[in-house]
Amino acid sequence: MKKSISLIAALLLVLVSCQKKQEPIEISPEEFHASVDKVIEVMIHDIFSPPVASRIFAYPNIAAYEIVAKKNDNYKSLAGQVTGLESIPDPKNTENINYEMAALIAHIDLNKRLIFSEERIESFRDSLYTVWMEQNEPVFNASKAYGLEVADFIGEWMNKDNYKETRTMPKFTVDSEDPSRWQPTPPAYMNGIEPHWEKIRPFAIDSAQQFKPIPPPEFSMEKDSKFYQEVMEVYEVRKSMIGKGDKSDEIAIAQFWDCNPYVSVTRGHLMFATKKITPGAHWIGITKIASRKTDADFAKTVYAYTKTSIAIADAFISCWDEKYRSNLIRPETVINEYIDDSWEPVLQTPPFPEYTSGHSVVSGAAAIALTDIFGDNFAFDDDTEVAYGLPVRSFTSFNHASSEAALSRMYGGIHYRAAIDVGIKQGRDLGKFVVDKLDMTKG
Protein backbone atom coordinates (compact mmCIF):
# COMPACT_ATOMS: atom_id res chain seq x y z
CA MET A 1 0.00 0.00 0.00
CA LYS A 2 2.84 2.39 0.95
CA LYS A 3 4.60 1.60 -2.34
CA SER A 4 1.44 2.44 -4.28
CA ILE A 5 1.08 5.76 -2.49
CA SER A 6 4.74 6.57 -3.13
CA LEU A 7 4.37 5.68 -6.79
CA ILE A 8 1.26 7.87 -7.13
CA ALA A 9 3.04 10.75 -5.41
CA ALA A 10 6.01 10.41 -7.74
CA LEU A 11 3.76 10.36 -10.79
CA LEU A 12 1.91 13.44 -9.54
CA LEU A 13 5.24 15.20 -9.05
CA VAL A 14 6.30 14.37 -12.61
CA LEU A 15 2.91 15.50 -13.91
CA VAL A 16 3.10 18.81 -12.04
CA SER A 17 6.67 19.30 -13.28
CA CYS A 18 5.65 18.67 -16.88
CA GLN A 19 2.70 21.00 -16.58
CA LYS A 20 4.95 23.70 -15.17
CA LYS A 21 7.15 23.46 -18.25
CA GLN A 22 4.20 24.05 -20.56
CA GLU A 23 3.36 27.59 -19.46
CA PRO A 24 2.94 30.15 -22.27
CA ILE A 25 5.82 32.60 -22.42
CA GLU A 26 5.28 36.24 -23.28
CA ILE A 27 8.36 38.27 -24.20
CA SER A 28 7.89 41.91 -23.27
CA PRO A 29 9.46 45.03 -24.80
CA GLU A 30 11.17 45.57 -21.45
CA GLU A 31 13.21 42.42 -21.96
CA PHE A 32 14.46 43.78 -25.27
CA HIS A 33 15.21 47.16 -23.66
CA ALA A 34 17.15 45.26 -21.01
CA SER A 35 19.22 43.50 -23.66
CA VAL A 36 20.05 46.84 -25.30
CA ASP A 37 20.89 48.37 -21.93
CA LYS A 38 23.16 45.45 -21.10
CA VAL A 39 25.21 45.78 -24.27
CA ILE A 40 25.52 49.55 -23.69
CA GLU A 41 26.78 48.81 -20.18
CA VAL A 42 29.36 46.42 -21.59
CA MET A 43 30.40 48.84 -24.36
CA ILE A 44 31.05 51.51 -21.72
CA HIS A 45 33.11 49.03 -19.73
CA ASP A 46 35.08 47.88 -22.78
CA ILE A 47 35.47 51.47 -24.14
CA PHE A 48 34.40 51.10 -27.75
CA SER A 49 34.84 54.02 -30.13
CA PRO A 50 31.66 55.74 -31.40
CA PRO A 51 31.89 54.24 -34.92
CA VAL A 52 32.49 50.72 -33.61
CA ALA A 53 29.66 51.12 -31.10
CA SER A 54 27.28 51.96 -33.96
CA ARG A 55 28.18 48.68 -35.65
CA ILE A 56 27.53 46.79 -32.42
CA PHE A 57 24.01 48.22 -32.25
CA ALA A 58 23.07 47.58 -35.87
CA TYR A 59 23.70 43.87 -36.45
CA PRO A 60 21.93 42.42 -33.38
CA ASN A 61 18.95 44.71 -34.00
CA ILE A 62 18.71 43.59 -37.62
CA ALA A 63 18.85 39.92 -36.59
CA ALA A 64 16.01 40.43 -34.11
CA TYR A 65 13.99 42.44 -36.61
CA GLU A 66 14.30 39.83 -39.35
CA ILE A 67 12.90 37.16 -37.04
CA VAL A 68 10.02 39.44 -36.03
CA ALA A 69 9.28 40.22 -39.68
CA LYS A 70 9.24 36.51 -40.47
CA LYS A 71 6.11 36.06 -38.35
CA ASN A 72 4.53 39.53 -37.90
CA ASP A 73 2.37 40.63 -40.82
CA ASN A 74 2.94 44.33 -40.07
CA TYR A 75 6.64 44.30 -40.97
CA LYS A 76 8.70 43.54 -44.06
CA SER A 77 12.09 41.89 -44.28
CA LEU A 78 15.18 44.02 -44.91
CA ALA A 79 16.55 41.36 -47.27
CA GLY A 80 17.41 43.01 -50.57
CA GLN A 81 17.04 46.46 -49.00
CA VAL A 82 20.17 46.47 -46.84
CA THR A 83 23.46 45.92 -48.64
CA GLY A 84 24.30 42.23 -49.01
CA LEU A 85 21.54 40.96 -46.74
CA GLU A 86 19.67 37.89 -47.95
CA SER A 87 16.55 36.34 -46.44
CA ILE A 88 17.14 34.57 -43.16
CA PRO A 89 16.44 30.82 -43.19
CA ASP A 90 12.97 29.55 -42.44
CA PRO A 91 12.75 27.43 -39.31
CA LYS A 92 13.02 23.72 -40.05
CA ASN A 93 10.05 23.08 -37.79
CA THR A 94 7.74 25.88 -36.66
CA GLU A 95 6.25 23.84 -33.83
CA ASN A 96 6.86 25.44 -30.41
CA ILE A 97 8.78 28.46 -31.75
CA ASN A 98 8.16 31.71 -29.93
CA TYR A 99 9.43 34.19 -32.54
CA GLU A 100 9.84 37.03 -30.09
CA MET A 101 11.94 34.83 -27.82
CA ALA A 102 13.98 33.71 -30.82
CA ALA A 103 14.49 37.38 -31.78
CA LEU A 104 15.74 38.26 -28.31
CA ILE A 105 18.02 35.22 -28.23
CA ALA A 106 19.55 36.20 -31.58
CA HIS A 107 20.01 39.75 -30.30
CA ILE A 108 21.79 38.60 -27.17
CA ASP A 109 23.98 36.12 -29.02
CA LEU A 110 25.21 38.67 -31.56
CA ASN A 111 25.80 41.20 -28.79
CA LYS A 112 28.08 38.65 -27.14
CA ARG A 113 30.06 38.17 -30.35
CA LEU A 114 30.63 41.89 -30.80
CA ILE A 115 32.01 42.91 -27.40
CA PHE A 116 35.03 41.88 -25.32
CA SER A 117 33.58 41.15 -21.87
CA GLU A 118 31.49 38.19 -23.00
CA GLU A 119 30.88 36.95 -19.47
CA ARG A 120 28.76 40.03 -18.73
CA ILE A 121 26.42 39.20 -21.61
CA GLU A 122 26.45 35.50 -20.71
CA SER A 123 25.33 36.26 -17.16
CA PHE A 124 22.40 38.30 -18.45
CA ARG A 125 21.56 35.64 -21.04
CA ASP A 126 21.68 32.76 -18.56
CA SER A 127 19.32 34.53 -16.16
CA LEU A 128 16.70 34.65 -18.93
CA TYR A 129 17.42 31.13 -20.14
CA THR A 130 16.83 29.74 -16.64
CA VAL A 131 13.39 31.35 -16.39
CA TRP A 132 12.32 30.33 -19.89
CA MET A 133 13.52 26.76 -19.42
CA GLU A 134 11.52 26.51 -16.22
CA GLN A 135 8.39 27.97 -17.83
CA ASN A 136 8.31 25.92 -21.01
CA GLU A 137 11.25 23.78 -22.01
CA PRO A 138 9.98 22.69 -25.46
CA VAL A 139 9.25 26.28 -26.50
CA PHE A 140 12.56 27.49 -25.10
CA ASN A 141 14.57 24.82 -26.91
CA ALA A 142 12.83 25.37 -30.25
CA SER A 143 13.09 29.16 -30.00
CA LYS A 144 16.71 29.03 -28.93
CA ALA A 145 17.65 26.75 -31.82
CA TYR A 146 16.06 29.10 -34.34
CA GLY A 147 17.41 32.27 -32.72
CA LEU A 148 20.95 30.93 -32.78
CA GLU A 149 20.56 29.73 -36.37
CA VAL A 150 19.58 33.25 -37.44
CA ALA A 151 22.40 34.74 -35.34
CA ASP A 152 24.86 32.51 -37.24
CA PHE A 153 23.33 33.60 -40.55
CA ILE A 154 23.53 37.32 -39.72
CA GLY A 155 26.98 36.74 -38.27
CA GLU A 156 28.26 35.42 -41.60
CA TRP A 157 26.89 38.49 -43.38
CA MET A 158 28.34 40.74 -40.68
CA ASN A 159 31.80 39.24 -41.05
CA LYS A 160 31.95 40.37 -44.69
CA ASP A 161 31.62 44.11 -43.94
CA ASN A 162 35.41 44.78 -43.99
CA TYR A 163 35.61 45.40 -40.25
CA LYS A 164 38.17 42.66 -39.68
CA GLU A 165 40.28 43.95 -42.56
CA THR A 166 40.37 47.45 -41.09
CA ARG A 167 41.83 46.08 -37.85
CA THR A 168 45.13 45.40 -39.62
CA MET A 169 45.32 48.60 -41.68
CA PRO A 170 47.98 51.20 -40.81
CA LYS A 171 47.47 53.81 -38.10
CA PHE A 172 46.68 57.36 -39.07
CA THR A 173 49.76 59.37 -39.98
CA VAL A 174 49.87 62.94 -38.64
CA ASP A 175 51.06 65.58 -41.11
CA SER A 176 53.02 67.97 -38.91
CA GLU A 177 54.14 70.11 -41.84
CA ASP A 178 50.67 71.30 -42.82
CA PRO A 179 49.20 73.76 -40.28
CA SER A 180 45.63 72.93 -41.36
CA ARG A 181 45.91 69.23 -40.57
CA TRP A 182 44.64 67.56 -37.42
CA GLN A 183 47.05 67.05 -34.53
CA PRO A 184 46.52 64.88 -31.43
CA THR A 185 45.09 66.88 -28.55
CA PRO A 186 45.64 66.95 -24.77
CA PRO A 187 45.67 65.40 -22.31
CA ALA A 188 46.19 61.91 -23.78
CA TYR A 189 47.35 62.93 -27.29
CA MET A 190 45.76 59.80 -28.72
CA ASN A 191 46.16 58.71 -32.33
CA GLY A 192 43.24 59.38 -34.66
CA ILE A 193 40.69 56.59 -34.18
CA GLU A 194 39.18 54.55 -37.01
CA PRO A 195 40.89 56.29 -39.96
CA HIS A 196 39.64 53.54 -42.31
CA TRP A 197 36.01 53.50 -41.23
CA GLU A 198 34.86 54.68 -44.67
CA LYS A 199 35.80 51.19 -45.90
CA ILE A 200 33.10 49.57 -43.73
CA ARG A 201 30.25 48.27 -45.88
CA PRO A 202 27.28 50.63 -45.46
CA PHE A 203 23.80 49.42 -44.62
CA ALA A 204 21.32 51.57 -46.55
CA ILE A 205 23.37 54.31 -48.22
CA ASP A 206 25.03 53.51 -51.54
CA SER A 207 28.56 54.39 -50.43
CA ALA A 208 30.51 56.33 -47.81
CA GLN A 209 30.77 59.22 -50.28
CA GLN A 210 27.06 59.46 -51.13
CA PHE A 211 26.48 62.37 -48.76
CA LYS A 212 29.89 63.98 -49.11
CA PRO A 213 29.53 67.50 -47.69
CA ILE A 214 30.95 70.73 -49.05
CA PRO A 215 34.56 71.33 -47.97
CA PRO A 216 35.23 73.26 -44.76
CA PRO A 217 36.40 76.88 -44.91
CA GLU A 218 39.98 77.04 -46.12
CA PHE A 219 42.53 77.25 -43.33
CA SER A 220 43.75 80.81 -42.90
CA MET A 221 44.65 82.94 -39.90
CA GLU A 222 44.07 86.13 -41.87
CA LYS A 223 41.57 88.17 -39.87
CA ASP A 224 39.17 88.62 -42.76
CA SER A 225 39.06 84.90 -43.61
CA LYS A 226 36.04 82.69 -42.94
CA PHE A 227 38.17 80.18 -41.05
CA TYR A 228 39.64 82.80 -38.70
CA GLN A 229 36.17 84.14 -37.95
CA GLU A 230 34.99 80.65 -37.05
CA VAL A 231 38.01 80.12 -34.80
CA MET A 232 37.32 83.40 -33.01
CA GLU A 233 33.67 82.46 -32.56
CA VAL A 234 34.68 79.31 -30.66
CA TYR A 235 37.18 81.32 -28.63
CA GLU A 236 34.71 84.07 -27.72
CA VAL A 237 31.86 81.67 -26.90
CA ARG A 238 34.09 79.96 -24.36
CA LYS A 239 35.23 83.27 -22.88
CA SER A 240 31.62 84.44 -22.51
CA MET A 241 30.81 81.33 -20.48
CA ILE A 242 33.50 82.11 -17.94
CA GLY A 243 31.62 85.23 -16.92
CA LYS A 244 28.42 83.21 -16.44
CA GLY A 245 30.02 80.62 -14.19
CA ASP A 246 29.87 76.84 -14.30
CA LYS A 247 26.07 76.82 -14.14
CA SER A 248 25.47 78.46 -17.53
CA ASP A 249 22.96 76.78 -19.82
CA GLU A 250 25.63 76.55 -22.53
CA ILE A 251 27.85 74.48 -20.26
CA ALA A 252 24.90 72.33 -19.19
CA ILE A 253 24.10 71.64 -22.85
CA ALA A 254 27.74 70.85 -23.68
CA GLN A 255 28.04 68.42 -20.78
CA PHE A 256 24.70 66.75 -21.46
CA TRP A 257 25.71 65.85 -25.02
CA ASP A 258 29.39 65.15 -24.29
CA CYS A 259 29.16 61.38 -24.95
CA ASN A 260 32.94 60.99 -25.27
CA PRO A 261 34.14 57.51 -24.21
CA TYR A 262 37.76 58.68 -24.36
CA VAL A 263 37.77 61.29 -21.61
CA SER A 264 41.06 61.04 -19.70
CA VAL A 265 41.54 62.26 -16.14
CA THR A 266 44.98 63.08 -14.73
CA ARG A 267 45.67 62.84 -11.02
CA GLY A 268 49.27 63.33 -10.06
CA HIS A 269 51.29 60.99 -12.24
CA LEU A 270 48.28 58.82 -13.07
CA MET A 271 45.99 59.08 -16.09
CA PHE A 272 42.82 57.06 -16.42
CA ALA A 273 39.67 57.06 -18.53
CA THR A 274 36.20 57.90 -17.27
CA LYS A 275 33.27 55.82 -18.48
CA LYS A 276 30.73 57.47 -20.80
CA ILE A 277 28.30 56.43 -23.50
CA THR A 278 28.85 57.22 -27.17
CA PRO A 279 26.63 59.64 -29.15
CA GLY A 280 25.00 56.68 -30.88
CA ALA A 281 24.18 55.14 -27.51
CA HIS A 282 22.54 58.39 -26.42
CA TRP A 283 20.18 58.25 -29.42
CA ILE A 284 19.54 54.56 -28.80
CA GLY A 285 18.52 55.66 -25.30
CA ILE A 286 16.13 58.20 -26.81
CA THR A 287 14.67 55.36 -28.90
CA LYS A 288 13.92 53.50 -25.68
CA ILE A 289 12.28 56.60 -24.20
CA ALA A 290 10.03 57.04 -27.26
CA SER A 291 9.13 53.34 -27.36
CA ARG A 292 8.12 53.34 -23.73
CA LYS A 293 6.18 56.60 -23.99
CA THR A 294 4.07 55.18 -26.82
CA ASP A 295 3.65 51.77 -25.16
CA ALA A 296 5.18 50.19 -28.26
CA ASP A 297 4.77 46.43 -28.37
CA PHE A 298 7.71 44.08 -28.82
CA ALA A 299 7.63 44.19 -32.63
CA LYS A 300 7.46 47.97 -32.89
CA THR A 301 10.19 48.32 -30.27
CA VAL A 302 12.54 46.13 -32.31
CA TYR A 303 11.53 48.00 -35.48
CA ALA A 304 12.33 51.36 -33.86
CA TYR A 305 15.74 50.24 -32.63
CA THR A 306 16.57 48.69 -36.00
CA LYS A 307 15.68 51.62 -38.24
CA THR A 308 17.38 54.10 -35.89
CA SER A 309 20.54 52.02 -35.51
CA ILE A 310 20.87 51.64 -39.30
CA ALA A 311 20.64 55.43 -39.71
CA ILE A 312 23.22 55.92 -36.94
CA ALA A 313 25.63 53.34 -38.39
CA ASP A 314 25.49 54.82 -41.89
CA ALA A 315 25.87 58.32 -40.44
CA PHE A 316 29.15 57.31 -38.83
CA ILE A 317 30.43 55.82 -42.09
CA SER A 318 29.52 59.01 -43.96
CA CYS A 319 30.94 61.33 -41.31
CA TRP A 320 34.21 59.45 -40.84
CA ASP A 321 34.72 59.43 -44.61
CA GLU A 322 34.78 63.23 -44.51
CA LYS A 323 36.76 63.53 -41.29
CA TYR A 324 39.82 61.81 -42.71
CA ARG A 325 39.46 63.44 -46.13
CA SER A 326 39.40 67.06 -44.91
CA ASN A 327 41.57 66.12 -41.90
CA LEU A 328 40.95 69.50 -40.29
CA ILE A 329 42.70 70.78 -37.18
CA ARG A 330 40.68 71.18 -33.97
CA PRO A 331 39.90 74.58 -32.37
CA GLU A 332 41.94 73.76 -29.26
CA THR A 333 45.12 73.30 -31.29
CA VAL A 334 44.62 76.45 -33.37
CA ILE A 335 43.66 78.70 -30.46
CA ASN A 336 46.53 77.50 -28.28
CA GLU A 337 49.06 78.07 -31.05
CA TYR A 338 47.85 81.34 -32.56
CA ILE A 339 45.63 83.14 -30.04
CA ASP A 340 45.84 82.06 -26.39
CA ASP A 341 48.05 79.25 -25.12
CA SER A 342 46.08 79.04 -21.85
CA TRP A 343 42.65 78.59 -23.50
CA GLU A 344 40.85 75.32 -22.77
CA PRO A 345 37.58 73.95 -24.16
CA VAL A 346 34.68 73.03 -21.88
CA LEU A 347 34.83 69.45 -23.14
CA GLN A 348 37.83 67.27 -23.75
CA THR A 349 38.56 67.21 -27.49
CA PRO A 350 37.91 63.70 -28.90
CA PRO A 351 40.73 61.97 -30.82
CA PHE A 352 39.89 62.45 -34.50
CA PRO A 353 39.72 65.27 -37.08
CA GLU A 354 37.22 68.10 -36.76
CA TYR A 355 35.06 68.24 -39.90
CA THR A 356 32.21 67.37 -39.97
CA SER A 357 30.88 67.14 -36.41
CA GLY A 358 30.04 63.53 -35.59
CA HIS A 359 27.36 64.55 -33.11
CA SER A 360 25.74 66.75 -35.75
CA VAL A 361 25.69 64.08 -38.46
CA VAL A 362 24.58 61.23 -36.19
CA SER A 363 22.00 63.30 -34.32
CA GLY A 364 20.54 64.61 -37.56
CA ALA A 365 20.21 61.11 -39.01
CA ALA A 366 18.79 59.57 -35.83
CA ALA A 367 16.25 62.38 -35.41
CA ILE A 368 14.91 61.88 -38.94
CA ALA A 369 14.57 58.12 -38.37
CA LEU A 370 12.79 58.59 -35.04
CA THR A 371 10.49 61.24 -36.48
CA ASP A 372 9.53 58.80 -39.23
CA ILE A 373 8.68 56.19 -36.59
CA PHE A 374 7.01 58.24 -33.86
CA GLY A 375 5.98 61.45 -35.62
CA ASP A 376 6.97 65.10 -35.59
CA ASN A 377 6.53 67.30 -32.52
CA PHE A 378 7.10 64.27 -30.31
CA ALA A 379 7.89 65.84 -26.94
CA PHE A 380 9.98 63.81 -24.52
CA ASP A 381 12.06 64.04 -21.37
CA ASP A 382 15.58 62.77 -21.99
CA ASP A 383 16.92 61.02 -18.90
CA THR A 384 19.66 59.16 -20.77
CA GLU A 385 22.46 60.91 -18.89
CA VAL A 386 21.00 60.65 -15.38
CA ALA A 387 23.17 57.60 -14.71
CA TYR A 388 26.21 59.79 -15.35
CA GLY A 389 25.22 62.50 -12.91
CA LEU A 390 23.45 64.85 -15.32
CA PRO A 391 19.86 66.10 -15.06
CA VAL A 392 16.93 65.39 -17.36
CA ARG A 393 16.51 67.69 -20.37
CA SER A 394 13.20 68.15 -22.18
CA PHE A 395 12.66 68.51 -25.91
CA THR A 396 9.67 69.34 -28.10
CA SER A 397 10.78 67.02 -30.91
CA PHE A 398 13.59 64.80 -32.09
CA ASN A 399 14.79 67.55 -34.42
CA HIS A 400 14.86 69.96 -31.48
CA ALA A 401 17.11 67.52 -29.62
CA SER A 402 19.36 67.02 -32.65
CA SER A 403 19.80 70.78 -33.11
CA GLU A 404 20.82 71.15 -29.48
CA ALA A 405 23.17 68.16 -29.73
CA ALA A 406 24.87 69.75 -32.74
CA LEU A 407 25.20 73.19 -31.13
CA SER A 408 26.57 71.59 -27.96
CA ARG A 409 29.83 70.98 -29.79
CA MET A 410 30.32 74.74 -30.24
CA TYR A 411 29.53 75.31 -26.57
CA GLY A 412 31.97 72.54 -25.72
CA GLY A 413 34.74 74.30 -27.64
CA ILE A 414 35.52 71.35 -29.89
CA HIS A 415 33.92 72.30 -33.24
CA TYR A 416 33.67 75.27 -35.55
CA ARG A 417 30.35 76.54 -36.86
CA ALA A 418 30.72 74.99 -40.34
CA ALA A 419 31.19 71.48 -38.92
CA ILE A 420 27.94 71.87 -37.00
CA ASP A 421 25.77 73.49 -39.69
CA VAL A 422 27.03 71.33 -42.55
CA GLY A 423 27.08 68.25 -40.32
CA ILE A 424 23.45 68.50 -39.26
CA LYS A 425 22.43 68.88 -42.91
CA GLN A 426 24.58 65.91 -43.88
CA GLY A 427 22.93 63.80 -41.19
CA ARG A 428 19.38 64.87 -41.97
CA ASP A 429 19.84 64.32 -45.70
CA LEU A 430 21.25 60.87 -44.98
CA GLY A 431 18.46 60.10 -42.53
CA LYS A 432 15.82 61.05 -45.07
CA PHE A 433 17.44 58.77 -47.64
CA VAL A 434 17.46 55.88 -45.17
CA VAL A 435 13.79 56.21 -44.20
CA ASP A 436 12.74 56.68 -47.85
CA LYS A 437 14.73 53.65 -48.99
CA LEU A 438 13.83 51.16 -46.27
CA ASP A 439 10.32 49.80 -46.79
CA MET A 440 9.83 48.10 -43.43
CA THR A 441 6.12 48.37 -42.61
CA LYS A 442 2.99 47.08 -44.35
CA GLY A 443 -0.20 49.00 -44.84
ChimeraX attribute file (.defattr): number of C-alpha atoms within 10 A of each C-alpha:
attribute: neighborCount
match mode: 1-to-1
recipient: residues
	/A:1	6
	/A:2	7
	/A:3	8
	/A:4	9
	/A:5	10
	/A:6	11
	/A:7	12
	/A:8	12
	/A:9	12
	/A:10	12
	/A:11	12
	/A:12	12
	/A:13	12
	/A:14	12
	/A:15	11
	/A:16	11
	/A:17	13
	/A:18	15
	/A:19	12
	/A:20	14
	/A:21	17
	/A:22	15
	/A:23	14
	/A:24	12
	/A:25	15
	/A:26	11
	/A:27	18
	/A:28	14
	/A:29	22
	/A:30	15
	/A:31	14
	/A:32	25
	/A:33	21
	/A:34	12
	/A:35	20
	/A:36	22
	/A:37	16
	/A:38	18
	/A:39	26
	/A:40	25
	/A:41	17
	/A:42	20
	/A:43	27
	/A:44	19
	/A:45	17
	/A:46	14
	/A:47	22
	/A:48	20
	/A:49	19
	/A:50	25
	/A:51	23
	/A:52	20
	/A:53	25
	/A:54	26
	/A:55	22
	/A:56	23
	/A:57	27
	/A:58	23
	/A:59	26
	/A:60	29
	/A:61	28
	/A:62	27
	/A:63	31
	/A:64	31
	/A:65	31
	/A:66	24
	/A:67	27
	/A:68	26
	/A:69	21
	/A:70	17
	/A:71	13
	/A:72	14
	/A:73	11
	/A:74	13
	/A:75	20
	/A:76	18
	/A:77	22
	/A:78	21
	/A:79	13
	/A:80	11
	/A:81	15
	/A:82	19
	/A:83	16
	/A:84	14
	/A:85	17
	/A:86	15
	/A:87	14
	/A:88	19
	/A:89	12
	/A:90	12
	/A:91	17
	/A:92	9
	/A:93	9
	/A:94	12
	/A:95	11
	/A:96	14
	/A:97	20
	/A:98	22
	/A:99	24
	/A:100	26
	/A:101	27
	/A:102	29
	/A:103	33
	/A:104	28
	/A:105	29
	/A:106	31
	/A:107	27
	/A:108	27
	/A:109	23
	/A:110	24
	/A:111	28
	/A:112	21
	/A:113	15
	/A:114	19
	/A:115	22
	/A:116	16
	/A:117	15
	/A:118	15
	/A:119	12
	/A:120	15
	/A:121	21
	/A:122	15
	/A:123	11
	/A:124	15
	/A:125	18
	/A:126	11
	/A:127	10
	/A:128	13
	/A:129	17
	/A:130	12
	/A:131	13
	/A:132	22
	/A:133	15
	/A:134	15
	/A:135	20
	/A:136	19
	/A:137	20
	/A:138	16
	/A:139	24
	/A:140	24
	/A:141	18
	/A:142	21
	/A:143	26
	/A:144	22
	/A:145	18
	/A:146	26
	/A:147	29
	/A:148	20
	/A:149	18
	/A:150	28
	/A:151	30
	/A:152	17
	/A:153	17
	/A:154	23
	/A:155	18
	/A:156	11
	/A:157	15
	/A:158	20
	/A:159	11
	/A:160	13
	/A:161	17
	/A:162	15
	/A:163	17
	/A:164	11
	/A:165	13
	/A:166	17
	/A:167	11
	/A:168	8
	/A:169	11
	/A:170	9
	/A:171	14
	/A:172	14
	/A:173	11
	/A:174	14
	/A:175	12
	/A:176	10
	/A:177	7
	/A:178	10
	/A:179	14
	/A:180	17
	/A:181	18
	/A:182	27
	/A:183	26
	/A:184	19
	/A:185	19
	/A:186	15
	/A:187	13
	/A:188	18
	/A:189	12
	/A:190	14
	/A:191	16
	/A:192	19
	/A:193	17
	/A:194	20
	/A:195	21
	/A:196	20
	/A:197	21
	/A:198	23
	/A:199	17
	/A:200	21
	/A:201	20
	/A:202	21
	/A:203	21
	/A:204	21
	/A:205	23
	/A:206	13
	/A:207	18
	/A:208	22
	/A:209	14
	/A:210	10
	/A:211	20
	/A:212	13
	/A:213	18
	/A:214	12
	/A:215	14
	/A:216	19
	/A:217	15
	/A:218	12
	/A:219	15
	/A:220	15
	/A:221	15
	/A:222	10
	/A:223	10
	/A:224	9
	/A:225	13
	/A:226	16
	/A:227	20
	/A:228	17
	/A:229	17
	/A:230	17
	/A:231	22
	/A:232	16
	/A:233	16
	/A:234	23
	/A:235	23
	/A:236	12
	/A:237	16
	/A:238	21
	/A:239	14
	/A:240	12
	/A:241	17
	/A:242	13
	/A:243	9
	/A:244	12
	/A:245	10
	/A:246	12
	/A:247	10
	/A:248	13
	/A:249	13
	/A:250	21
	/A:251	20
	/A:252	18
	/A:253	18
	/A:254	23
	/A:255	19
	/A:256	24
	/A:257	25
	/A:258	26
	/A:259	21
	/A:260	22
	/A:261	22
	/A:262	23
	/A:263	19
	/A:264	16
	/A:265	14
	/A:266	11
	/A:267	8
	/A:268	6
	/A:269	5
	/A:270	7
	/A:271	12
	/A:272	12
	/A:273	13
	/A:274	14
	/A:275	19
	/A:276	23
	/A:277	27
	/A:278	27
	/A:279	26
	/A:280	29
	/A:281	25
	/A:282	22
	/A:283	25
	/A:284	26
	/A:285	22
	/A:286	23
	/A:287	25
	/A:288	22
	/A:289	18
	/A:290	23
	/A:291	24
	/A:292	15
	/A:293	13
	/A:294	10
	/A:295	12
	/A:296	17
	/A:297	15
	/A:298	22
	/A:299	20
	/A:300	19
	/A:301	23
	/A:302	27
	/A:303	24
	/A:304	24
	/A:305	28
	/A:306	25
	/A:307	24
	/A:308	30
	/A:309	29
	/A:310	29
	/A:311	33
	/A:312	34
	/A:313	28
	/A:314	32
	/A:315	34
	/A:316	29
	/A:317	26
	/A:318	29
	/A:319	29
	/A:320	28
	/A:321	24
	/A:322	25
	/A:323	21
	/A:324	23
	/A:325	12
	/A:326	17
	/A:327	22
	/A:328	23
	/A:329	22
	/A:330	26
	/A:331	24
	/A:332	25
	/A:333	21
	/A:334	19
	/A:335	19
	/A:336	13
	/A:337	12
	/A:338	9
	/A:339	14
	/A:340	12
	/A:341	12
	/A:342	9
	/A:343	16
	/A:344	21
	/A:345	20
	/A:346	21
	/A:347	20
	/A:348	21
	/A:349	28
	/A:350	23
	/A:351	23
	/A:352	25
	/A:353	27
	/A:354	25
	/A:355	29
	/A:356	33
	/A:357	31
	/A:358	30
	/A:359	32
	/A:360	31
	/A:361	33
	/A:362	33
	/A:363	32
	/A:364	32
	/A:365	35
	/A:366	33
	/A:367	29
	/A:368	26
	/A:369	31
	/A:370	27
	/A:371	17
	/A:372	17
	/A:373	18
	/A:374	16
	/A:375	13
	/A:376	15
	/A:377	13
	/A:378	16
	/A:379	16
	/A:380	17
	/A:381	14
	/A:382	20
	/A:383	17
	/A:384	22
	/A:385	20
	/A:386	12
	/A:387	9
	/A:388	11
	/A:389	8
	/A:390	13
	/A:391	14
	/A:392	12
	/A:393	16
	/A:394	13
	/A:395	16
	/A:396	13
	/A:397	17
	/A:398	27
	/A:399	23
	/A:400	16
	/A:401	23
	/A:402	27
	/A:403	18
	/A:404	19
	/A:405	25
	/A:406	27
	/A:407	25
	/A:408	26
	/A:409	28
	/A:410	26
	/A:411	25
	/A:412	25
	/A:413	26
	/A:414	23
	/A:415	29
	/A:416	28
	/A:417	21
	/A:418	19
	/A:419	28
	/A:420	25
	/A:421	17
	/A:422	19
	/A:423	27
	/A:424	28
	/A:425	18
	/A:426	26
	/A:427	33
	/A:428	25
	/A:429	16
	/A:430	28
	/A:431	32
	/A:432	18
	/A:433	18
	/A:434	24
	/A:435	22
	/A:436	11
	/A:437	13
	/A:438	17
	/A:439	13
	/A:440	16
	/A:441	13
	/A:442	8
	/A:443	5
